[in-house]
Amino acid sequence: RRSRLDYPRKSMSLHSKASNIGGNIGPHVGSRSHAGHLAGYHMPNGRAGGCRTVDKRVGTFEEMKWLTTEATCASLCTAREQLCTAFEFASLTGYTRCEIHTEAISYTVPVNGYRCYVKTQPPPPPPLPPPLPPPPFPAVPPPHAPPRPPRVP
């Protein structure tokens, strides 16, 4: 299944078919798999490559061609909040491509020039404070106020 969407002077497609891209051709030379990382993202198995789901598929994603940087691709994923689970950025001779993934990505496969980043899960919320202890013994009712004298007109 593939549908084309317009993107200013760029091409964008929605994919849900497996791809034969890849194979065992080694990690991208000079990738950021060993050095830095993008804030809020991590490489699933600590190395560069193409994104894959737990069942070895490429998953469902939007493809945006000719985007120039990983940072632009990351920004697009971040802007989609819960709809984007990961992004894949490819930089080959004279060609760049960004995939915005909507299915969970589990690992990468070695593909030269490709880098897959999965959103880092936010830390869980802090635990709730313990409940307040019950009051000691039954509370003493407040004393009754003395009755008011009747009003005189």
N, C-alpha and C positions, 0 to 999 in steps of 0.2 A: 504494500500500500504506500503510495507516494503522492503527495499533493504539493503543488507549487504555490508559493505565496510571494507577493511582491515585496521587495525590500529596496530602499533607494539605491539604485545603480548596483545592486548586488543580487545574488540569487539565494533563495531560501527554500528548503524542502522539508517535508515531514517524512521520516522513515520509520518503518517497523519491520524491515526484512533483515535477515542475517547477511553479513558481508563476507567475502572471501579475502578481504584485505588482511594482510598480516603474514602469518607464517613465522618461522623462526629466523628472522633476519637481524636480530640484535637490537639493543636499546639505542635510542637517539644519542648521538655524540653531542656532548655539551648541554644535555638536558638538565633541568633543575631537580632531578631525582636525587642527586647526592648532596647538592648544596641547598640553597634556600627553598622556600615554598611560598605559595600564595596564601595570605591570611584568610582563614575560614575554610580552607580546602586542604586535602591531602591526597597523595597518590595511593590507591588502594593497597597494593602490595609493595609499596616503597620504590617502585621503579617506573620509568616512562613506558608508554605504549598505548595501544588502543583500548578503549573501555569495553568491558564485557559483563553481562549479567551472570548470575549464579548458574544458569543453565547454558552457558557458553554462547549466548547470542549477543548481538550488538545492542539490542533493546530498541526502545522507541525514542526518537530524538528529532529536533529541528536542526537543519543544516544551514549555516550561513557562510557563504563563500566570500573570500577576499577581505575578511576582517583582518586587521593588521597585527593585533597583539593578543597575547594571552589575557592581559588585563582587561581588554575590551570584552573578550569572551566571558571572563569571570564576572564582570559587571552585569552582563546580560543574564547570567545564571542567578546571581544574587538578587537582581531586580524581580525575578519570577518567584521569589520566596519558596513556598512549599512545592510549586510546580516543577522546579528544577532540582534534580537530585545530584547531578554531576555535569561536567562539561569536558569535551575533548577538543584539544587544539592541535591542528596539524600545520606544520610549516615545512613546505618542500620548495625546491627551487622555483622561485617566482610565484608561488601559490600558497595561500593560507586558507584555512577552513576552521570553522567553529561548529561544534555540535552541542546543542543544549539537550541533555538527557532528562527524560521524565520517568524512567524506570530505575529501580535500585541497581547500582553497579557494584560488583563484588571484587573484581580483579582486573589486571591489565594483561594484554598479550604483547610481546615485543613487536613493534612496528616502527621502523625508522622514521623519525620526524614527527611522531605523534606523542602527545602527553595527555593523560586522563587525570582529572581532578574530581574527587568526590567531596561533597559538602561535609565538613566536620560537624558532627552532632553537637549541639550546644550542651553544656553541662546540665545535669538535672537540677530542678529547683531545690533550694535548701529544705531540709526537713521542717515540718511544722513544729512549733514549740509544744512541749508537753501540756496536757490540759491542766487547768488550775485545780488545786486540791479543793475538796468540798469544804464548806464553812464548818467551823467547830460547833458541835452541839447545836440544837435548834436555836435559831436566832430569837432573841427576846423582842417581843413586839414593842414598838415605840409607845411611850406613855401617851394616854389620851389627853388632848388639850381640854382645858376647862370649858364648859359651855359658855357661850357668849350671852351677855344679858340682852333682853329684847330691846329693839329700837323704839325710841319714843319719838313720835312725830312732832 
